[in-house]
Amino acid sequence: MGSTVVDTATGAALQGHPARALALAANSLAERGLALEEGWMVLTGGMTDAVPLEPDRPVTAEFTHLGGVTVSCGEARPM
């Protein structure tokens, strides 16, 4: 089975820089009287569109300085 690149992006895709996306989130919270707290992990947003998982078809994300991660799901079963 071959592989297909679905999307690519850089950190600059988030408001021009990930720090800008974080500042936008912090400022939006402050307008509502809330704040980011020490120790919180903050994700600045997805850099690409979401990719649906299909049974038995793995999806891999590769990160320049972090490596990669592959996820997959098995066959859907009724609950």
C-alpha beads as a LAMMPS data file, in Angstrom:
LAMMPS data file: protein, C-alpha beads

79 atoms
78 bonds

1 atom types
1 bond types

-500.0 500.0 xlo xhi
-500.0 500.0 ylo yhi
-500.0 500.0 zlo zhi

Masses

1 110.0

Atoms # bond

1 1 1 0.000 0.000 0.000
2 1 1 1.427 3.370 -1.009
3 1 1 1.292 6.600 0.895
4 1 1 -0.112 9.993 -0.031
5 1 1 0.859 13.359 1.421
6 1 1 -2.463 14.954 2.357
7 1 1 -1.214 18.306 3.654
8 1 1 1.896 20.132 4.848
9 1 1 2.344 23.242 6.977
10 1 1 4.778 25.215 9.101
11 1 1 4.365 26.898 12.472
12 1 1 4.078 30.182 10.596
13 1 1 0.692 28.951 9.294
14 1 1 -0.799 29.897 12.675
15 1 1 -1.452 33.633 12.573
16 1 1 1.957 34.043 10.893
17 1 1 3.746 32.604 13.952
18 1 1 2.654 30.227 16.735
19 1 1 3.363 32.906 19.368
20 1 1 0.814 35.215 17.706
21 1 1 -1.832 32.488 17.944
22 1 1 -0.991 32.066 21.634
23 1 1 -1.173 35.832 22.230
24 1 1 -4.554 35.943 20.465
25 1 1 -5.849 33.162 22.734
26 1 1 -4.472 34.816 25.898
27 1 1 -5.933 38.204 24.953
28 1 1 -9.305 36.639 24.154
29 1 1 -9.367 34.976 27.572
30 1 1 -8.369 38.228 29.286
31 1 1 -11.325 40.012 27.662
32 1 1 -13.554 37.538 29.534
33 1 1 -11.718 37.881 32.828
34 1 1 -9.845 34.600 32.428
35 1 1 -6.161 33.800 32.087
36 1 1 -3.797 31.031 31.090
37 1 1 -2.359 29.356 34.154
38 1 1 1.184 28.229 34.850
39 1 1 1.763 24.633 33.845
40 1 1 -1.044 24.489 31.291
41 1 1 -0.203 22.918 27.949
42 1 1 -1.573 25.163 25.235
43 1 1 -2.018 23.999 21.650
44 1 1 -2.131 26.958 19.286
45 1 1 -4.298 25.173 16.761
46 1 1 -4.128 22.706 13.948
47 1 1 -1.848 23.687 11.129
48 1 1 -3.665 21.484 8.616
49 1 1 -7.195 20.283 8.086
50 1 1 -8.351 17.303 10.099
51 1 1 -7.865 13.951 8.393
52 1 1 -10.515 11.305 9.084
53 1 1 -9.295 7.931 10.237
54 1 1 -10.419 4.945 8.236
55 1 1 -10.345 1.407 9.628
56 1 1 -7.021 -0.333 9.029
57 1 1 -5.513 2.699 7.250
58 1 1 -2.800 4.345 9.379
59 1 1 -2.196 8.093 9.348
60 1 1 1.297 9.434 10.039
61 1 1 2.291 12.955 11.106
62 1 1 5.936 13.943 10.847
63 1 1 7.468 16.877 12.721
64 1 1 10.801 18.390 11.698
65 1 1 12.431 18.488 15.131
66 1 1 10.291 15.986 17.039
67 1 1 10.004 12.927 14.799
68 1 1 6.744 11.289 13.792
69 1 1 3.673 9.561 15.129
70 1 1 1.368 7.045 13.460
71 1 1 -2.205 6.349 14.529
72 1 1 -4.745 3.889 13.234
73 1 1 -8.106 2.515 14.197
74 1 1 -9.461 -0.970 13.873
75 1 1 -12.720 -2.062 12.327
76 1 1 -15.749 -0.147 13.584
77 1 1 -17.920 -2.221 15.923
78 1 1 -21.452 -1.499 17.060
79 1 1 -21.713 -0.279 20.660

Bonds

1 1 1 2
2 1 2 3
3 1 3 4
4 1 4 5
5 1 5 6
6 1 6 7
7 1 7 8
8 1 8 9
9 1 9 10
10 1 10 11
11 1 11 12
12 1 12 13
13 1 13 14
14 1 14 15
15 1 15 16
16 1 16 17
17 1 17 18
18 1 18 19
19 1 19 20
20 1 20 21
21 1 21 22
22 1 22 23
23 1 23 24
24 1 24 25
25 1 25 26
26 1 26 27
27 1 27 28
28 1 28 29
29 1 29 30
30 1 30 31
31 1 31 32
32 1 32 33
33 1 33 34
34 1 34 35
35 1 35 36
36 1 36 37
37 1 37 38
38 1 38 39
39 1 39 40
40 1 40 41
41 1 41 42
42 1 42 43
43 1 43 44
44 1 44 45
45 1 45 46
46 1 46 47
47 1 47 48
48 1 48 49
49 1 49 50
50 1 50 51
51 1 51 52
52 1 52 53
53 1 53 54
54 1 54 55
55 1 55 56
56 1 56 57
57 1 57 58
58 1 58 59
59 1 59 60
60 1 60 61
61 1 61 62
62 1 62 63
63 1 63 64
64 1 64 65
65 1 65 66
66 1 66 67
67 1 67 68
68 1 68 69
69 1 69 70
70 1 70 71
71 1 71 72
72 1 72 73
73 1 73 74
74 1 74 75
75 1 75 76
76 1 76 77
77 1 77 78
78 1 78 79
